[in-house]
Amino acid sequence: MVESLLALDDHARSLTYGIVSSPYAVRSYRATLRALPVTAAATAETYVGWSVTFACDPADTDELTETLRTGIFTAGLRGLADHCRAR
């Protein structure tokens, strides 16, 4: 997969990227990742939100949504959490 950074905002702790080429049949793919401190927690914790919009053929919507949810987002967030715990 080839992605392109579309926006980076250090103050808002967010980045937005798009897919340039991928094995998935998506068009106009744009995702935003945000990391926000959880100030009510007794320990240093962070809320990470990852959202996406994309276009695809209607017949592929359910399969692509599940593939992105489990194969990309869930795996990516787990990897991020594992990395942070190892620090």
Backbone atoms as SQL, in Angstrom:
CREATE TABLE atoms (id INTEGER PRIMARY KEY, chain TEXT, resi INTEGER, resn TEXT, atom TEXT, x REAL, y REAL, z REAL);
INSERT INTO atoms VALUES
  (1, 'A', 1, 'MET', 'N', 0.851, -1.161, 0.000),
  (2, 'A', 1, 'MET', 'CA', 0.000, 0.000, 0.000),
  (3, 'A', 1, 'MET', 'C', 0.903, 1.232, 0.000),
  (4, 'A', 2, 'VAL', 'N', 0.547, 2.218, -0.795),
  (5, 'A', 2, 'VAL', 'CA', 1.268, 3.487, -0.826),
  (6, 'A', 2, 'VAL', 'C', 0.308, 4.566, -0.348),
  (7, 'A', 3, 'GLU', 'N', 0.756, 5.302, 0.665),
  (8, 'A', 3, 'GLU', 'CA', -0.079, 6.353, 1.247),
  (9, 'A', 3, 'GLU', 'C', 0.627, 7.698, 1.107),
  (10, 'A', 4, 'SER', 'N', -0.155, 8.744, 1.203),
  (11, 'A', 4, 'SER', 'CA', 0.375, 10.099, 1.110),
  (12, 'A', 4, 'SER', 'C', -0.127, 10.909, 2.297),
  (13, 'A', 5, 'LEU', 'N', 0.795, 11.601, 2.961),
  (14, 'A', 5, 'LEU', 'CA', 0.414, 12.466, 4.074),
  (15, 'A', 5, 'LEU', 'C', -0.273, 13.703, 3.514),
  (16, 'A', 6, 'LEU', 'N', -1.493, 13.947, 3.946),
  (17, 'A', 6, 'LEU', 'CA', -2.278, 15.078, 3.446),
  (18, 'A', 6, 'LEU', 'C', -2.276, 16.251, 4.415),
  (19, 'A', 7, 'ALA', 'N', -2.212, 15.951, 5.715),
  (20, 'A', 7, 'ALA', 'CA', -2.216, 17.018, 6.721),
  (21, 'A', 7, 'ALA', 'C', -1.566, 16.498, 7.992),
  (22, 'A', 8, 'LEU', 'N', -0.852, 17.380, 8.671),
  (23, 'A', 8, 'LEU', 'CA', -0.225, 17.061, 9.946),
  (24, 'A', 8, 'LEU', 'C', -0.410, 18.268, 10.847),
  (25, 'A', 9, 'ASP', 'N', -1.016, 18.058, 12.007),
  (26, 'A', 9, 'ASP', 'CA', -1.285, 19.156, 12.932),
  (27, 'A', 9, 'ASP', 'C', -0.769, 18.757, 14.311),
  (28, 'A', 10, 'ASP', 'N', 0.420, 19.218, 14.649),
  (29, 'A', 10, 'ASP', 'CA', 1.021, 18.880, 15.938),
  (30, 'A', 10, 'ASP', 'C', 0.174, 19.392, 17.100),
  (31, 'A', 11, 'HIS', 'N', -0.361, 20.593, 16.971),
  (32, 'A', 11, 'HIS', 'CA', -1.160, 21.178, 18.048),
  (33, 'A', 11, 'HIS', 'C', -2.422, 20.348, 18.322),
  (34, 'A', 12, 'ALA', 'N', -3.091, 19.911, 17.280),
  (35, 'A', 12, 'ALA', 'CA', -4.304, 19.099, 17.427),
  (36, 'A', 12, 'ALA', 'C', -3.989, 17.608, 17.571),
  (37, 'A', 13, 'ARG', 'N', -2.712, 17.261, 17.477),
  (38, 'A', 13, 'ARG', 'CA', -2.277, 15.858, 17.567),
  (39, 'A', 13, 'ARG', 'C', -3.017, 14.978, 16.568),
  (40, 'A', 14, 'SER', 'N', -2.999, 15.401, 15.317),
  (41, 'A', 14, 'SER', 'CA', -3.703, 14.631, 14.297),
  (42, 'A', 14, 'SER', 'C', -2.910, 14.583, 12.999),
  (43, 'A', 15, 'LEU', 'N', -3.183, 13.564, 12.241),
  (44, 'A', 15, 'LEU', 'CA', -2.637, 13.474, 10.894),
  (45, 'A', 15, 'LEU', 'C', -3.705, 12.880, 9.988),
  (46, 'A', 16, 'THR', 'N', -3.679, 13.301, 8.738),
  (47, 'A', 16, 'THR', 'CA', -4.620, 12.806, 7.740),
  (48, 'A', 16, 'THR', 'C', -3.812, 12.306, 6.561),
  (49, 'A', 17, 'TYR', 'N', -4.202, 11.151, 6.052),
  (50, 'A', 17, 'TYR', 'CA', -3.495, 10.574, 4.920),
  (51, 'A', 17, 'TYR', 'C', -4.481, 9.993, 3.918),
  (52, 'A', 18, 'GLY', 'N', -4.012, 9.804, 2.711),
  (53, 'A', 18, 'GLY', 'CA', -4.817, 9.193, 1.666),
  (54, 'A', 18, 'GLY', 'C', -4.061, 8.028, 1.057),
  (55, 'A', 19, 'ILE', 'N', -4.773, 7.145, 0.399),
  (56, 'A', 19, 'ILE', 'CA', -4.145, 6.023, -0.285),
  (57, 'A', 19, 'ILE', 'C', -3.872, 6.420, -1.732),
  (58, 'A', 20, 'VAL', 'N', -2.644, 6.236, -2.146),
  (59, 'A', 20, 'VAL', 'CA', -2.240, 6.492, -3.521),
  (60, 'A', 20, 'VAL', 'C', -2.460, 5.233, -4.356),
  (61, 'A', 21, 'SER', 'N', -2.036, 4.085, -3.823),
  (62, 'A', 21, 'SER', 'CA', -2.287, 2.801, -4.480),
  (63, 'A', 21, 'SER', 'C', -2.387, 1.717, -3.418),
  (64, 'A', 22, 'SER', 'N', -3.244, 0.745, -3.694),
  (65, 'A', 22, 'SER', 'CA', -3.481, -0.306, -2.711),
  (66, 'A', 22, 'SER', 'C', -4.100, -1.524, -3.382),
  (67, 'A', 23, 'PRO', 'N', -4.036, -2.668, -2.713),
  (68, 'A', 23, 'PRO', 'CA', -4.688, -3.859, -3.253),
  (69, 'A', 23, 'PRO', 'C', -6.206, -3.838, -3.047),
  (70, 'A', 24, 'TYR', 'N', -6.703, -2.850, -2.294),
  (71, 'A', 24, 'TYR', 'CA', -8.128, -2.752, -2.009),
  (72, 'A', 24, 'TYR', 'C', -8.826, -1.894, -3.068),
  (73, 'A', 25, 'ALA', 'N', -10.032, -2.267, -3.387),
  (74, 'A', 25, 'ALA', 'CA', -10.807, -1.564, -4.428),
  (75, 'A', 25, 'ALA', 'C', -11.515, -0.339, -3.843),
  (76, 'A', 26, 'VAL', 'N', -10.710, 0.599, -3.322),
  (77, 'A', 26, 'VAL', 'CA', -11.261, 1.826, -2.742),
  (78, 'A', 26, 'VAL', 'C', -10.827, 3.021, -3.573),
  (79, 'A', 27, 'ARG', 'N', -11.646, 4.041, -3.526),
  (80, 'A', 27, 'ARG', 'CA', -11.343, 5.318, -4.177),
  (81, 'A', 27, 'ARG', 'C', -11.547, 6.417, -3.142),
  (82, 'A', 28, 'SER', 'N', -10.889, 7.514, -3.352),
  (83, 'A', 28, 'SER', 'CA', -11.062, 8.686, -2.476),
  (84, 'A', 28, 'SER', 'C', -10.900, 8.331, -1.001),
  (85, 'A', 29, 'TYR', 'N', -9.935, 7.495, -0.702),
  (86, 'A', 29, 'TYR', 'CA', -9.677, 7.057, 0.670),
  (87, 'A', 29, 'TYR', 'C', -8.965, 8.178, 1.420),
  (88, 'A', 30, 'ARG', 'N', -9.542, 8.560, 2.547),
  (89, 'A', 30, 'ARG', 'CA', -8.961, 9.604, 3.394),
  (90, 'A', 30, 'ARG', 'C', -9.185, 9.202, 4.848),
  (91, 'A', 31, 'ALA', 'N', -8.098, 9.086, 5.596),
  (92, 'A', 31, 'ALA', 'CA', -8.194, 8.666, 6.997),
  (93, 'A', 31, 'ALA', 'C', -7.527, 9.700, 7.890),
  (94, 'A', 32, 'THR', 'N', -8.062, 9.842, 9.087),
  (95, 'A', 32, 'THR', 'CA', -7.505, 10.765, 10.072),
  (96, 'A', 32, 'THR', 'C', -7.280, 10.018, 11.374),
  (97, 'A', 33, 'LEU', 'N', -6.115, 10.215, 11.936),
  (98, 'A', 33, 'LEU', 'CA', -5.733, 9.619, 13.214),
  (99, 'A', 33, 'LEU', 'C', -5.527, 10.763, 14.194),
  (100, 'A', 34, 'ARG', 'N', -6.171, 10.663, 15.367),
  (101, 'A', 34, 'ARG', 'CA', -6.047, 11.694, 16.406),
  (102, 'A', 34, 'ARG', 'C', -5.638, 11.036, 17.718),
  (103, 'A', 35, 'ALA', 'N', -4.740, 11.674, 18.436),
  (104, 'A', 35, 'ALA', 'CA', -4.306, 11.202, 19.747),
  (105, 'A', 35, 'ALA', 'C', -4.571, 12.316, 20.751),
  (106, 'A', 36, 'LEU', 'N', -5.488, 12.055, 21.674),
  (107, 'A', 36, 'LEU', 'CA', -5.889, 13.076, 22.643),
  (108, 'A', 36, 'LEU', 'C', -5.625, 12.596, 24.062),
  (109, 'A', 37, 'PRO', 'N', -5.039, 13.434, 24.902),
  (110, 'A', 37, 'PRO', 'CA', -4.786, 13.028, 26.285),
  (111, 'A', 37, 'PRO', 'C', -6.099, 12.853, 27.052),
  (112, 'A', 38, 'VAL', 'N', -6.127, 11.852, 27.900),
  (113, 'A', 38, 'VAL', 'CA', -7.285, 11.624, 28.775),
  (114, 'A', 38, 'VAL', 'C', -6.941, 12.299, 30.097),
  (115, 'A', 39, 'THR', 'N', -7.506, 13.463, 30.313),
  (116, 'A', 39, 'THR', 'CA', -7.115, 14.267, 31.474),
  (117, 'A', 39, 'THR', 'C', -7.784, 13.828, 32.764),
  (118, 'A', 40, 'ALA', 'N', -8.851, 13.061, 32.683),
  (119, 'A', 40, 'ALA', 'CA', -9.538, 12.616, 33.898),
  (120, 'A', 40, 'ALA', 'C', -8.898, 11.369, 34.489),
  (121, 'A', 41, 'ALA', 'N', -7.974, 10.766, 33.785),
  (122, 'A', 41, 'ALA', 'CA', -7.348, 9.527, 34.264),
  (123, 'A', 41, 'ALA', 'C', -6.263, 9.845, 35.280),
  (124, 'A', 42, 'ALA', 'N', -6.086, 8.932, 36.228),
  (125, 'A', 42, 'ALA', 'CA', -5.055, 9.102, 37.254),
  (126, 'A', 42, 'ALA', 'C', -3.665, 8.851, 36.661),
  (127, 'A', 43, 'THR', 'N', -3.603, 8.097, 35.583),
  (128, 'A', 43, 'THR', 'CA', -2.329, 7.822, 34.921),
  (129, 'A', 43, 'THR', 'C', -2.323, 8.504, 33.561),
  (130, 'A', 44, 'ALA', 'N', -1.157, 8.606, 32.984),
  (131, 'A', 44, 'ALA', 'CA', -1.047, 9.227, 31.661),
  (132, 'A', 44, 'ALA', 'C', -1.627, 8.269, 30.621),
  (133, 'A', 45, 'GLU', 'N', -2.787, 8.619, 30.106),
  (134, 'A', 45, 'GLU', 'CA', -3.452, 7.800, 29.095),
  (135, 'A', 45, 'GLU', 'C', -3.797, 8.674, 27.900),
  (136, 'A', 46, 'THR', 'N', -3.994, 8.007, 26.762),
  (137, 'A', 46, 'THR', 'CA', -4.308, 8.711, 25.532),
  (138, 'A', 46, 'THR', 'C', -5.459, 8.021, 24.825),
  (139, 'A', 47, 'TYR', 'N', -6.401, 8.810, 24.337),
  (140, 'A', 47, 'TYR', 'CA', -7.482, 8.301, 23.494),
  (141, 'A', 47, 'TYR', 'C', -7.014, 8.452, 22.050),
  (142, 'A', 48, 'VAL', 'N', -7.094, 7.373, 21.289),
  (143, 'A', 48, 'VAL', 'CA', -6.732, 7.422, 19.874),
  (144, 'A', 48, 'VAL', 'C', -7.980, 7.144, 19.050),
  (145, 'A', 49, 'GLY', 'N', -8.311, 8.086, 18.187),
  (146, 'A', 49, 'GLY', 'CA', -9.432, 7.916, 17.269),
  (147, 'A', 49, 'GLY', 'C', -8.907, 7.817, 15.853),
  (148, 'A', 50, 'TRP', 'N', -9.468, 6.903, 15.087),
  (149, 'A', 50, 'TRP', 'CA', -9.017, 6.693, 13.704),
  (150, 'A', 50, 'TRP', 'C', -10.269, 6.589, 12.864),
  (151, 'A', 51, 'SER', 'N', -10.471, 7.516, 11.974),
  (152, 'A', 51, 'SER', 'CA', -11.672, 7.514, 11.141),
  (153, 'A', 51, 'SER', 'C', -11.276, 7.502, 9.665),
  (154, 'A', 52, 'VAL', 'N', -12.206, 7.049, 8.842),
  (155, 'A', 52, 'VAL', 'CA', -11.917, 6.949, 7.418),
  (156, 'A', 52, 'VAL', 'C', -13.174, 7.202, 6.599),
  (157, 'A', 53, 'THR', 'N', -12.981, 7.783, 5.434),
  (158, 'A', 53, 'THR', 'CA', -14.029, 7.853, 4.426),
  (159, 'A', 53, 'THR', 'C', -13.426, 7.305, 3.133),
  (160, 'A', 54, 'PHE', 'N', -14.233, 6.618, 2.372),
  (161, 'A', 54, 'PHE', 'CA', -13.768, 6.100, 1.096),
  (162, 'A', 54, 'PHE', 'C', -14.964, 5.791, 0.218),
  (163, 'A', 55, 'ALA', 'N', -14.701, 5.655, -1.058),
  (164, 'A', 55, 'ALA', 'CA', -15.725, 5.257, -2.016),
  (165, 'A', 55, 'ALA', 'C', -15.341, 3.888, -2.570),
  (166, 'A', 56, 'CYS', 'N', -16.344, 3.114, -2.912),
  (167, 'A', 56, 'CYS', 'CA', -16.118, 1.808, -3.524),
  (168, 'A', 56, 'CYS', 'C', -17.397, 1.382, -4.229),
  (169, 'A', 57, 'ASP', 'N', -17.313, 0.303, -4.968),
  (170, 'A', 57, 'ASP', 'CA', -18.521, -0.244, -5.580),
  (171, 'A', 57, 'ASP', 'C', -19.455, -0.710, -4.470),
  (172, 'A', 58, 'PRO', 'N', -20.745, -0.429, -4.574),
  (173, 'A', 58, 'PRO', 'CA', -21.688, -0.804, -3.517),
  (174, 'A', 58, 'PRO', 'C', -21.621, -2.291, -3.129),
  (175, 'A', 59, 'ALA', 'N', -21.362, -3.147, -4.076),
  (176, 'A', 59, 'ALA', 'CA', -21.296, -4.581, -3.778),
  (177, 'A', 59, 'ALA', 'C', -20.107, -4.929, -2.887),
  (178, 'A', 60, 'ASP', 'N', -19.098, -4.064, -2.830),
  (179, 'A', 60, 'ASP', 'CA', -17.893, -4.323, -2.044),
  (180, 'A', 60, 'ASP', 'C', -17.901, -3.654, -0.671),
  (181, 'A', 61, 'THR', 'N', -18.911, -2.859, -0.381),
  (182, 'A', 61, 'THR', 'CA', -18.912, -2.041, 0.837),
  (183, 'A', 61, 'THR', 'C', -18.743, -2.849, 2.113),
  (184, 'A', 62, 'ASP', 'N', -19.570, -3.864, 2.324),
  (185, 'A', 62, 'ASP', 'CA', -19.508, -4.628, 3.575),
  (186, 'A', 62, 'ASP', 'C', -18.162, -5.327, 3.744),
  (187, 'A', 63, 'GLU', 'N', -17.686, -5.961, 2.689),
  (188, 'A', 63, 'GLU', 'CA', -16.415, -6.682, 2.782),
  (189, 'A', 63, 'GLU', 'C', -15.250, -5.726, 3.025),
  (190, 'A', 64, 'LEU', 'N', -15.208, -4.622, 2.308),
  (191, 'A', 64, 'LEU', 'CA', -14.126, -3.658, 2.503),
  (192, 'A', 64, 'LEU', 'C', -14.177, -3.021, 3.886),
  (193, 'A', 65, 'THR', 'N', -15.359, -2.695, 4.351),
  (194, 'A', 65, 'THR', 'CA', -15.489, -2.105, 5.683),
  (195, 'A', 65, 'THR', 'C', -14.943, -3.056, 6.744),
  (196, 'A', 66, 'GLU', 'N', -15.296, -4.316, 6.660),
  (197, 'A', 66, 'GLU', 'CA', -14.806, -5.304, 7.635),
  (198, 'A', 66, 'GLU', 'C', -13.297, -5.510, 7.496),
  (199, 'A', 67, 'THR', 'N', -12.804, -5.574, 6.276),
  (200, 'A', 67, 'THR', 'CA', -11.366, -5.738, 6.055),
  (201, 'A', 67, 'THR', 'C', -10.589, -4.562, 6.633),
  (202, 'A', 68, 'LEU', 'N', -11.047, -3.352, 6.378),
  (203, 'A', 68, 'LEU', 'CA', -10.367, -2.179, 6.925),
  (204, 'A', 68, 'LEU', 'C', -10.465, -2.139, 8.443),
  (205, 'A', 69, 'ARG', 'N', -11.641, -2.467, 8.977),
  (206, 'A', 69, 'ARG', 'CA', -11.844, -2.434, 10.427),
  (207, 'A', 69, 'ARG', 'C', -10.911, -3.415, 11.132),
  (208, 'A', 70, 'THR', 'N', -10.898, -4.657, 10.677),
  (209, 'A', 70, 'THR', 'CA', -10.119, -5.674, 11.386),
  (210, 'A', 70, 'THR', 'C', -8.670, -5.761, 10.914),
  (211, 'A', 71, 'GLY', 'N', -8.452, -5.649, 9.615),
  (212, 'A', 71, 'GLY', 'CA', -7.113, -5.826, 9.076),
  (213, 'A', 71, 'GLY', 'C', -6.226, -4.613, 9.196),
  (214, 'A', 72, 'ILE', 'N', -6.814, -3.438, 9.205),
  (215, 'A', 72, 'ILE', 'CA', -6.017, -2.211, 9.261),
  (216, 'A', 72, 'ILE', 'C', -6.148, -1.529, 10.624),
  (217, 'A', 73, 'PHE', 'N', -7.355, -1.108, 10.963),
  (218, 'A', 73, 'PHE', 'CA', -7.537, -0.299, 12.174),
  (219, 'A', 73, 'PHE', 'C', -7.317, -1.080, 13.468),
  (220, 'A', 74, 'THR', 'N', -7.964, -2.206, 13.624),
  (221, 'A', 74, 'THR', 'CA', -7.796, -2.983, 14.859),
  (222, 'A', 74, 'THR', 'C', -6.345, -3.411, 15.029),
  (223, 'A', 75, 'ALA', 'N', -5.763, -3.947, 13.952),
  (224, 'A', 75, 'ALA', 'CA', -4.365, -4.381, 14.015),
  (225, 'A', 75, 'ALA', 'C', -3.436, -3.199, 14.281),
  (226, 'A', 76, 'GLY', 'N', -3.682, -2.075, 13.633),
  (227, 'A', 76, 'GLY', 'CA', -2.845, -0.898, 13.833),
  (228, 'A', 76, 'GLY', 'C', -2.931, -0.331, 15.238),
  (229, 'A', 77, 'LEU', 'N', -4.132, -0.267, 15.784),
  (230, 'A', 77, 'LEU', 'CA', -4.303, 0.244, 17.151),
  (231, 'A', 77, 'LEU', 'C', -3.705, -0.708, 18.180),
  (232, 'A', 78, 'ARG', 'N', -3.836, -2.002, 17.945),
  (233, 'A', 78, 'ARG', 'CA', -3.195, -2.978, 18.857),
  (234, 'A', 78, 'ARG', 'C', -1.678, -2.834, 18.812),
  (235, 'A', 79, 'GLY', 'N', -1.134, -2.677, 17.611),
  (236, 'A', 79, 'GLY', 'CA', 0.304, -2.493, 17.469),
  (237, 'A', 79, 'GLY', 'C', 0.779, -1.230, 18.165),
  (238, 'A', 80, 'LEU', 'N', 0.021, -0.159, 18.048),
  (239, 'A', 80, 'LEU', 'CA', 0.356, 1.091, 18.722),
  (240, 'A', 80, 'LEU', 'C', 0.322, 0.914, 20.238),
  (241, 'A', 81, 'ALA', 'N', -0.711, 0.260, 20.749),
  (242, 'A', 81, 'ALA', 'CA', -0.818, 0.014, 22.191),
  (243, 'A', 81, 'ALA', 'C', 0.341, -0.846, 22.690),
  (244, 'A', 82, 'ASP', 'N', 0.687, -1.891, 21.940),
  (245, 'A', 82, 'ASP', 'CA', 1.812, -2.754, 22.322),
  (246, 'A', 82, 'ASP', 'C', 3.114, -1.960, 22.358),
  (247, 'A', 83, 'HIS', 'N', 3.308, -1.116, 21.374),
  (248, 'A', 83, 'HIS', 'CA', 4.506, -0.292, 21.306),
  (249, 'A', 83, 'HIS', 'C', 4.598, 0.650, 22.507),
  (250, 'A', 84, 'CYS', 'N', 3.485, 1.266, 22.853),
  (251, 'A', 84, 'CYS', 'CA', 3.460, 2.204, 23.984),
  (252, 'A', 84, 'CYS', 'C', 3.694, 1.495, 25.312),
  (253, 'A', 85, 'ARG', 'N', 3.131, 0.294, 25.460),
  (254, 'A', 85, 'ARG', 'CA', 3.338, -0.462, 26.706),
  (255, 'A', 85, 'ARG', 'C', 4.793, -0.899, 26.859),
  (256, 'A', 86, 'ALA', 'N', 5.468, -1.158, 25.750),
  (257, 'A', 86, 'ALA', 'CA', 6.853, -1.625, 25.776),
  (258, 'A', 86, 'ALA', 'C', 7.826, -0.510, 26.134),
  (259, 'A', 87, 'ARG', 'N', 7.385, 0.719, 26.100),
  (260, 'A', 87, 'ARG', 'CA', 8.283, 1.849, 26.369),
  (261, 'A', 87, 'ARG', 'C', 8.527, 2.004, 27.802);
